[in-house]
Structures are given as C-alpha cells and as structure tokens.
Amino acid sequence: MERLLLAKGLNFIPTPKTVSFADLIARVEQSLVNVEPNKANQIRGAISSILTRTKYTPKKNLSLMEVKILKDVKKDKNIIITRADKGNAVVILNRDMYISNVKQLLDTGSYKPIQVDPTDNVRKKLKTKLTRYAEETKEEQLLNFAKFLKYSSNTKCPELYCLPKIHKTGNPFRPIISSVGSATSAIGRYVSRIIRPLTGNKNSSTLNSKEFVRQIREIELQEDDLLVSYDVKDLFTSIPLSYTYNIIFEALDTDFSLKERTKLNPYHIVDLIKFCMTEGNYFHFQGAHFSQTQGVPMGSPLSPVLAEFFMEHLEQRAFACDNFTRRVEFFKRYVDDIFAIVKKGHEQSFLHHLNGLFTEHIKFTIEKEHGGRLPFLDALVIKDGHRPRPQFRIERGPIDNEGGGELRTLPGPGGTQRDVCLHQRHLDARARRRRRPCFGLGGEHGRLAWKRDNEAGSVPPRLSRRSVFSLCGKLVGHLPVCGWLRVVTALIKRRVNDATSTWDQAIEDDELRMLLQEVVSEARSRDPARGMRDVTGDEARVWVDASSLAIGVALEVDGAIVEDASWLRSDEASHINMAELDAVVKGLNLAISWRMSKIQLVTDSSTVHRWITDGLSGKTRLRTKASSEMLIRRRIGIVLSLVQEYSLDLSVKLVKSAENKADVLTRVPQRWSRILGTPTPVCATAIDEEVESRIAEIHHNSGHPGVRRTLYFVRKVCPSVSRRQVRQVIVGCEACQSIDPAPVKWRRGSLSVEKVWQRVGMDIAHYGGRPYLSLIDCGPSRFTIWRPLRWHTSADVVEQLESVFCERGAPEELLADNDTAFRSKVFSRFATRWGIRVRFRCAHVPSGNGIVERCHRTVKVIAARKGCSIAEAAYLYNVMPRDGTASPSSPADLVYRYPVRVRGVDPPAVYSPTEDNPYAVGDSVWVKSPGTRCDARYHRGTVTGTVSSQAAEVDGVPRHVRDIRRRDVSVKSTSSDSLGSRQEDPMILRFRAQTQPEAPTESSGEALEGRPTLRRSARIRRRRAYTCCDGASGGSVPE
C-alpha cells in the first residue's frame, strides 16, 4: 500500500472537496494574456458554457488508508522528505544526518559566515540604485521595483537547502539557495528576461531529453566512434564572475534589439548583475547567515543565464582549434552536461583540451560508454553494432546503494516510470518500518508561503457605499497581512460615509473613481497581501507606529510579517505620543493573541521608548508634565499589567522611522491624502453692502488713511464694525493700491547655485573713466573675470565674452541687468549660438544681480587702496580666501586644480643644481655653431652652469648636451689642425671665423685682466635685396 502511494510522485495532488471556480477562472485569464483578443473571447465563452452545464461531483483519489499514511508522514519530525537532484525520485533522509552534511558543505571555503542579516541593508541599497537608474533611463519597471522595495515589509532572507545526487557515488549534496521573496529576486528575473534571448542560439545546445533524442536520431555511428559524457565539476560555484561580466557586456553592446526589450544600457544591466551576485549573494541556514565568496548561487533566477553565457563562450574557445573540430563527430550540451561522439583514442586529449581552457576555475570529468550504453539526462543511449543508428530508452542512470539507500521503480499513473529512493542510513526503526513517502506538504522550499488567492477586483461602474465597501472588502477583508492597503481602504470608507447617507445612494465623484482605479492598479502590481503560514515558536517582534492619520501595528515572526492592523485616528485625537502608546497596547494584544511570550517592541518614538523602558526597569519614575499626564500613566500601567499577567519577556528597541515596518500602515501618498481629505468648515466674514459703502465713504472723506486710523473714524459711526471688515474694504480701494501702496512681504530667493561655472553674473562697471566687463561665478567659487572694453557696445561685450568662453567654456546661464548692450539682437544671437540662457534681473532692483554688484565694490576698493590696476585687483580678489583662514577656500583654488601662488606673499621657488649632468662648472668644451657643416670645427667654450641632465650653460647660453664635446686644454692645436689638409678649389678663399677669442697666455694674462672679453657674432650679414627694381630694368641698386 505504501509503495503504491509512493509511486504517485511529488506532483500528485489529492482531489479537493470543492472546486474553486474563482481560481479556475483566474488561471484561465492568466493563460490568455498572450492570446489574441478575439480568440481569447471565444475561449472564455466556451469555458463559461462548460462550467454552466457541468455538474461536478468530486471523486476522491485517495483511500482512507492512504490519507492515514499521509498524516503519519507529516507527524514524523526525525526525517526530511525531499526530491532528488535529477529525475523524479523521492528521497527520505535522516534530519540529523542532513544537517551534518550541509554544515560540512559550508566549511569547504566557498562560503563564509556573516554576523548579521544583511536583508534590510541590501534592500535599501538596491532601492537607491534602482531609483537612480530609473531617473537616468526613464525605465518605469525599475521605478515599480523601487516602490515595491520601499513599501514591502515581508522581504525575507534567502534560504539554503540541499538535494541529494542519488545518481552519483556517495550521494553528495547539491546546495541550492532559494531566493524566492528576497530583495533581489524580482530584479533578477527582470534582468534574466533581458539577457536570456542572447543565449541558446548555438546548434550544440539542447533543451531537454526529448529534443536530445530527436537530434541524435539522424546520427550514423561508425565502428571507431565512442560515446562519452563530459561534466563540469561544481559549475555554479566555479564560474569566473569578472570574466562572465565582460562576456555579457560585449554581447549586450553589440545587440541591436536591446532597446526593444528595455531602456537600460549595458552598463546598467551588468551593474545590476554584479549587485545580485555580490552584495545580494547571501543566505541563512539553521539561524546562521553566510555569504558565497565565489561563483553564482544555484537558485537565483540569474544563475542559469550566467552559466549559459559562460559555457557558450567556453564552447566557442574549445572549437576554435580545428584539430578537435574533425575529431568530435557529435556535440550536444545541456548547461554543464556534454554528450559527445568522438573517435576512439581522442577522448582523453579532448578532456585535456577542455581542462586547459580555464585551469584555475573549470575542471571537467569524463564518463565513457559501458557495454555500448551511456546515460545522458533522462535518456539512455545504446550503441548496437548491428544497427547504424543509436537506440534510446528513457530511464535513469545507475544509482549507488552503498550508503544504505534503496531504489524501487514503481509503475505510476499513465504507464510512466517514477523512482522512489528511501535513504535508510541512520534512520530509526520506526522510520525504516514505515518507509514514508513525500507529497510536498511542507510548502515551497521548506516554507509554506501564502498570497492572495482571489482577484483584487475592479472598480464598479456605479459607485455607491455598498459597491465601494464591497471592493474594499475584497482587498483587505479576509487577509492577515495587507500593508498599505489597510489605511488607504479605511480612508476611502470614511470619504464614502461622509458623501452618502444610505447604502445604495449613487456617488458622483470623479476624484474618488480615479483614486479607486489607481489603488486597484497598485494592488495588482505590488500586492502587499502575502506572508508565511508555517511560523513556529513563542518569539515575536511587534512594530508599532503612529501618525496624524492612523496608528499601525505589525507582528513579525521568523523574519516574516504574519499579521498587521491599522486604525484611523479621530479628528479630536490627543497628542502623537498618546497615539504611540495606544499602538503599543494594541500591538501587545495582537502578540498575546498569537500566544507569544518573548516580545521585542520596536518603535521610532524616543519618548515612548524612554517611558516603556523606565516603566519596565522601575529605576526611574515617569517624567512628564503634559496635560494628559494621568492618561499617559494609565497606558503605561496597562502595558506593565499585561507583562506581569501574561509573564511576558518584553524588550524595547528604538529604530529610525525609515526602518520601521509599521510605517506603511500609517501613511499614504500626498496626492491620495489630498483627494481623501475631508473638507474642514471655515468661518468667513460677510459684509453687508450698506455697511461696506459706509466704510468706503468714511475712508475717502478722512483722506484714505490706513486700517488702524480708518477703523477709529468708522467706529465713531458704527461701533460694531470689526477690523477685518475695514481691512477688506481698504484692500479693494483702487486709490490706495495705485498711489504709494503699503509695502508687501515676499519670499526671498537665492542667486547661488551648487555647481561651479553653472550660473555667471554679468555687468558693466566703470573705473577711472573706462568701462569693464565684469563676470563672477554664482557657484561656490565666486571666481571673477574683468575685461576692459573699448566702447560700451554689444559688439565689444560679445568679443570679450567670446574670448572668455573659448578659454573657459560657456556657463548654463548668464545673469544680467537690463543694459542696452545685453538687450540687443547681436547679444541675443550670441547667446543662442552658445546655447546660454540669459536671465535679466528686475528693472530698478540691483539686488537681483547682487553677487556681481558686491564684487564691483570689493574690486574697486582693492584697486583704490592699493593703487593698482583693475586686472591686479581682480587677481588679488581671486586669490583671497573667503573664510580668511584656509587657502583652499579662495576662488582660484576652487576653480583651478593647482595651487595659485600669491605675488609678494609666497617666496620664490629655489631649485638645486642638477647632480646628474655630465659636465661641471669650469669644464672646457667644444660647442657646435648654428648651421655648421660636417667639415667645420666646433668653437671653444667654458661651462658656466648646469640647467638639467640634458642642458648646460656655456658662456651664459643654455646648450644641449648633444651639441657639446669635452675639450682637453693640455693639448695645443696647430695651424695645420685648424685648417686641415683637404683638397679645395683654389679659386675659393676660406677664412676662419673667430667666434670666441682664444684664451690668453700666461704672459699676457695680467695685461688683459681689466679688459672685458669681446665676442663677435657668428651671424652672416646679407645685403638687402630690392625686388621692385634691378639693374636690368633700368633702376638703380644702392650700394
């Protein structure tokens, strides 16, 4: 009986007692999303007709004995029931052995422990990144993800679980990190949909066993062909991520259809992948948190796509060599499993070739055919020597049973074969006796998650109190977790109650209808109604919050919100701290109803945190002088009474408002708040026309005085007139408003901007009777430029601005007054050509360009006090620190990337002589003359200084070392050496040009001591030529 029940497999579902037609219709609608509208309507009509005519009577597919066996399996806590890594096998493991093997796997070096749960930090960083990318690319999908991360309160940490590889020796475990419900799961699926079309385009890839069989049927085997299978060892944890990022970036950069799938560019996509694979690559197991240090996590929606990218690139590199292209007859790959038909004797060389591609990361293993048979995926390839084509059979490969496992192949429904593996090692006698099957009752990945099982509904065509309340009930009525929907629906109900008096009264309110449509749309895109069912233990965290709108409470158990609640506050509500205490009491009641004994209270109110902490410790009495002191003490007493009566272990934690998970239960967007706000009645003064005319008459007869004096005269006639009535009349008086009206108040602005050279103030100043164009940066630098003008005209202004902009670049905006030089068409065309926005200040209001006006005063004062030019005064203004102490605060230091030397303040730079120059001061050298031929002798010289390692001063003139040669003064030159013995034309007379006087002899040294040494220029003097006349044309050529 147990074997037959076990053979039904994990996908078997017991027949429900009743059929949920709502679920059936929802699934039909989900399957019709991509169907044409006309065809979809036909399918809907057919299904509706079938459902109307059919009288369904459920027939049970499980007997009472099978139901009893199913219940016994659920009660046993000593075993873990899971599926095998490959195939349809069901595996039952001992829980202690399972936990021990997983811990050994975590100690292999691919994982490292972390101290805290990084989920909240990852969620915040990802939200910030998505918001920034959404603003840069205008991608609405990223904005929806960012909103979901902002309002979602049940983001959970990824969880590790393992599947046994029963098809391998020793039954090793494959670690899988379930990222369902994590912060990166949604963006991971989105990015994988973007990059997935770039994979699977090679002929060698196969999708499943069925396609593999179809592809290999056409192959004819030869006698020297060998069936082999290559497998990558631990592919997911061995993928070189940096190398894979480059592969993906190059593929996206050359993909012309990328813009059709997303507005993101390749940099954004690769950066999101990096975030998911680094900061988002963490998990928890048995209460401890770990992060993966290398490779990609199996279980992430991005991991299969990254693995496919890398394996396709590896395959491309493998077959770049022509030698193996001829030796491999057939090659098919499914992720990291490779099936190949190679020539005998070449299987090992191909293995070595594959292992040599990425020696530090990837290692392949080989499996050869045994008895002409080789399993691949779910197919068994059989090579029959009598048939040219290979034969197939769909079955599992061999399974190792040395560990005490037992494999039984049982006939399943429809004649299919299903594998059942009961791992008996370390199981107790009761477990071995029962051989319990598994039916997936533990939920997805070991956790039983729930979400909304009904449609969110749609806005009814006719709005009434009954229809709106029905829609709100569908959204939040029967769900334990609803998040932001609770406070929104409560406000909608309040608005409807104020607008109607009966249940069926029609509501004609376009704003309310638009709000309902927006709420329903938001609920469908980011529905907060989801959570976990299988929470255990007596520890809980209660999040409380209060605002002027509502108070909210959320109960968190095992890292998931299991229930939340929200209550609107009345208009006559007390202080916000009182509302926070009410939230605390309601939160404790919610936790007690869940039978929690160890409670951590989380609030963002420092006052409430201090009150509760002082009350629990008893060290300090309650310190408050508020008007509701007794009410506060009463609520604190209620909290202490609950702690004492129910023996609660209560602690209080203070967090920031942005981190409070109950914050979404007390706030709504501003645009919704404005629509849902109840109009507040106000008082207004209604003036009798007769009284108004009387006040106007007295105001005119008394000479149009102000409000106070007019009120004095009016009350002599009408004592009951108020000051507001008199002010209303004077405000409407045209004479008072047009002749010297009273001053008014205005909101002051700021001319400063955040960026340097973004806005430039411009004006024309005069100093010493000469006009100057003055420019000053309105950014943080306040750098000024003054240029003299020849004339006060637009042409001269444009000429100077053109010079400045070509040198420093044009700003985004020019701030100027209404000078005629700035209002001309020439200046307007100049601004349009440079793409500059010109903003003119208000007429007769110099403060509208106050930055440049203050600069005028400062520069002119510096020029007058120092007696210098305007250029020097502007230079001193730019190098002067603004705060008076720090040099980097000067305008020049904020504009230039190099330090500006202040003339007269900073000392001159001192340079030390170069030590690596080959010549020293006083050395006698030969120096090359300019224009010297190859047969001319260099002239003599003496080194008087060194400039650098490449230059030296010879007789005060810098000379390059390539033009200098050392001269030995001990050897005397002869006339024959100087003239040389060379055959020249006797008609050419050559004279030695003495450019440097010879050194005096010892005998004449004293006589020449006081006389300066004369030098003769080596420049050849040329006669002037007159091109306008010559001797041939009759003109005269002066001598």
TORLONU-237039 format. One record per residue (C-alpha): y, z, x. Coordinates in steps of 0.05 Angstrom, whole numbers, plus 5000, padded with zeros to 4 digits. Layout:
<nodes>
YZX...
</nodes>
This chain:
<nodes>
500050005000504850185056503249535093504749115032511349475021512949395095511648645091517448545043522248575101529248845111532448315066528448545005532848844951530049244893531648984824537749334795537249664727543249274701546548634723553848674744556848054714563548214748560148184816556547544797563047214776566647464838561347174884561546514847569046484855568346654929563546074938568245594902574145704949573045054987570644644927575044124893578644394831575443924781568444034807569744784811571744794737565344434719561144944757564845514724563545214655556145124669555245834696559246124637554745754588548446014623550946724623552746684549545946414527541646824573538947504552537047814618531848364618531048644689523848664713522349184767519748914832517549584859512050034832512650784825508450884887512950424928519050794903515951454925514451174994521650934999524251634983519751955034522351495089529551685072528052435078524952405148530352575199525852515261525551755261530351185267528750545229531949905255530449175265528048835328532748465374529647795356525647575296524547945231520748545258522049245232521749785285520950545274523050965334523051705350530251955346529952375410526951805450532151325422538051775442535051905511534251155525541251005502544151535548540351245606543250575589550350865590549251115662547850425691555050315715557349815663560550375622565050965639566651575596573651695569576452355547579852195480579151695424583951125440583750825370590851035349593750815416590250135413592550035341599850175359599749715420596349155381601349225324607249175372604148565407602648205341609648345315612848055378608447445377609747345302617247345316616446845373611846355338613346475263605846565250605246915183597947105195599947545254605147885212599848045159595348345213601148765239602649015169595349195158595149585223601549935204599250155135591850215147589450935150581950835160581650455225575450705259572750725330567350205347560350495349554550365396547450245372541549915405536049435384529249445419526948805452519748825429518348125458519448375529515348835573517349565567521249445503528249515534534349635491539949145477546649515468550949275410557949535397559549485323566949325316566949285240573149645214576149725284583249565304581348915339576148655290580848255246584847935303578347805340575547405281582247035275582346825348575046635348576346155290581845835331577845715395570845605364572044865349572644745424565344955436558644665414560643945428555443825482548943475467544944025501546944575452542444755393543945185333537145465313529745355317529644835262534644395299530944505364524544255334527943645306531043485374524643555414520143155367522542505398520642705469514442385501511242825554508442565619502742865659507443155712512143465661512644225659515344665603519845215629524745705600530745995636534246625612540646955637539647695652544748115613549447535599554647905558555748465609555647955667560847455643566647405694572547505647578147255692574346605704572946525630580346645613582246045657576945615624579545775554586845675575585344985604581444785542587045015495592344695538589044015531587344095457591943645416589443925349591344655366597844615326593844435264589945095267595445585290602545635314600546045374600845735443595145805494598646385529598846795465591546655449588946835518593247465520590247695453583347565481584947975543587348555500580948555458576548515519580149055560584049575520580149445456573349465491571250185477566250555432563351225415556151485415553852185395561052445394562852185464567451595478566251055530569450405554565949795580568049625652565248925658563348335615564348285540561548745486555848475443558048585372565248345379566847715340569847415404563947545449559346965426565046475433566946715502559546685523559045975496565345755535562546045599555545765591558245065575562345085639556345335678552044775649557444275668557444525740549844535743549143805725554943575769549543465821545842805810539443065842537843525784540043035731534042605749529143185756530643515688527743085633529943505573535044075570536844495509540845145507541845685455547246155484543646435545536546175529534945505561528945065547527644505597522343995614522343875689517843525738512543965769514744265834522144255818522644855771523945355827529144915861532844845795532445605787535545705856540845195839542745575775542946245811547445955864553045775816555646485804551946905854555947545842555247545766549747105737542347145751537146715716529846865705524346355693518446325647513345765655508445495605501945865599495945465576500544905555504545365510511645635516515546025463522845875452526946215398522346255337518345645357512145575400511944925438504844685450503244135501496943765483494243305537491342825485497942725449504342425479508942855437509243625438506744025379510144615347508645245308513945735282511746425304513646995350512147035424507547555455509448285447507848835497503949415467503349855528508550345501504250525441507250035393503049675341504548985316502048745249503448065219503348115144504047565092510847605060513847304997513546554994508046505045512546655105510447085163514047745178513048205237512648955230512849395292511650135287513450465353508851065355510551355423512952085417512452075341509752695308503352695269506752645202510652025223504551695253500751835190505851545143507850915182514450895144517950235131525350105131529449795075536549845103538650435060542550745117548150245108551349765157550349955230548250655211554350795168554850705093561550375081564550205014570149764989572949524923567449214881571948944827577548444825584548714836586548374772592347924755599048024722598247964646602347414613605447924564607948564594607349204555605849924571598549824554597549194597601349474657597650144654591049754650592849354712594749984750588150304729584349714758588049804823587250554833583950884773576750984799577450954874577651564921581951214974587750764953593150885006599950584990597550324922597851024892605251154899607050434880603050444816605851124798612950864805611150254763608550704708614851124710619050494704614950244645615350924609622950914615623250194588618650274527617550754471610750514445604450254478605049534453612549434459614048804498617648864564622448314583623748474656623347924708624148404767618148814743613848194735615747954805614048644833607248664799605547974827607548194897603548844891597348474868598147964924598848514976592748874949588548244957590948105028590748825056586949245006587049985027581350154980575650245030572150815066565551145085560451465039555651785088560252345113556953005132558953675159563954215139569654005186575553615158582653425175587853465120594053025128600053235086606952935078612852955030619052545019624552504967619952044928613052354928608152824963601652564992595052855017589452515055582652825073579352565137572052695154568352405214574451975232574951645163579251785103574651985046579852144992587352134984592252314930599652234914604452574865611452344847616952864852621453004793628852884796630453624796625753764854627454304904628454264979624053805021620754405056618554654988615353984974611854015041608854695023606554414956603053854994599654375038596954754977594454114944591253885009587454545017585054484944582453784959578754025022575654614985573154154930569353784986566554455009569854425077570355085116573454865182580054525166585554255211592154185174596453615202603853575183610153255211614753825188616354315244618854825194612454825154608454835219612155465241611455805173603955685167602755875240606656525234603156685168596156585198597556965262601257535228605357665291612057485261614557565190617156965151624156805175628156415123634756525088634155955038635856034965628455944948626056474996621556814945618456154923617055994996613756665007609656554944606855894970605456185038601756745003597556234964595455905030593456565061589656764998585656115000584056225073581656935060577856804995574056185019573356425092576755815118577755675192584755385186588955105243595554735241597654135282604553825287605053065296610452535294612052225227609651535252602751835267601952185200596551825160599352115095606051785107603951145070602651575008609851795002613851165017614850454990618749865019626149875005626049234963620849554917624750204915631049844892627149504836623550134814629550594819631650904753638950764738642951404741648351514688655351604717661951814689667851334686674951434663677051034602684650994597688050884531692350264532698250644505697651184560696750644613703150274592706950934591704651104663706650404686713550464655714851144688712250874754717150284751723150694728722051204784722250674838714850544849713151184887706251394909700751724869703052434880710352324861708551864802703752404776709552904780714052484736708452284687706252994674713253164651711952704592704252734585701453374616694153154602694352544648689752614708690852394779685251874773688851534715695351484755691651204816688250674774695050434748698250424817692350024847693749474795701249454808702948784839709649024867706449604905700949164932705548594956711448984985709749475041703049685013699650325034695250285096687850185085681750405124676849925155670349965193671749875267667649375306665849265378667348675424662048875474655248525478648748725512647748135559651747925620655947295610653947235537661047305509667247175552674247395533679546875550687146885551693146605589697147125627703647055666705347395731711047245777713246685731706646305739701146225685694046435699687646315660684046985656676647055638672747705632665547845614664848235550657848455572656149065613659048775678666448665658666948145714673647785714675947105740683346895746685146165759692345915769694845385721699744835739702144775668700845175604696944595572690044465544688343965599689544475654685645015617679744535607680044335681679445065704674045235653670144615674670244865745668145575726662445335680659744845732659545425782657046005738654445685675657345695605657046305560654646305489661446495460668746485480673447005450680746755449687346845414690846315373694545995431696145255421692445095485686045355453687245035385687844315409682743755398681743695474679344405478675144325416671543725445670444105510667244695473662844225433660443865496658444515529655444795464660045405463662245775401669645935402671746555363679146655351681947355340686147525280693347305283698247825309692648315325692048375401686348875394681948315370681448105443682648785472677948725532681948165564688548495545686549135582684248715641691248395644694549065651689749315705690148695749697648645744698549375762693949285823698048675845704649025836702649675870699249345930704048765935698348265938696647625902693147575836686847305869686447915914687948375855682248065815677648145875679448885880678248965805671248665812669049095870671749745839666250185809667350325735665051045737668751195801662551445839656850955840657550285875652449915831657050025771662349545796662848865760660948485823654648895834652448785763653348025769651147875840644348045868647248205936651948785955659248575958663048806020669849116006675148866054678549426091673349936069666649706093666049686170664649006203657448856219655248986291650048516320645948706381644648176434638347776428632948016475628047426469632846886493630046546557636946556590641247146612648747216623650646926690644946426697646745756727644345186684644644436675647844236608646743586572653143196557654042856489652042136489648642196556643841636576636941756602639041606674645242056674645442726706646943366666653243736686653444446713654845066673654145816671651246236614656646696587652846986528646646946482647146776408639846776386633046596412634845856402642145846426646246096485653646056503655045616564662245676588664145956519660845386480654345506440648845056466641744956440636245146489633444436486639944176519639744696576635644706640635745226695639545046760637645326828644245466864640745556931639144816937645244386954645843696924647243086967651342486950645142066950642142526898648142496854648941746858641541586864638340986894637840486839638939726836645039576795649238966783654338916840659738686791659439366754663039936786660740636765664741266776662241966768665742336712667043046734666843446670666044106706669444296773664744466828664045186847668845366903666145526971666446197003672145997049676645756992674646286942680446746958685646186953683245966884682446666856689046696818688945976793685645816726679845336727681744656697676944246656677343516638675043256571668842816572671342416511672341676527679241456507679340806468685140326458687840266388685939636352690639266304686738876253692838586218694638136276691637876341693737416397690336806368694436826304701036866340702137606332703638086387698938626411702639216440700139456507
</nodes>
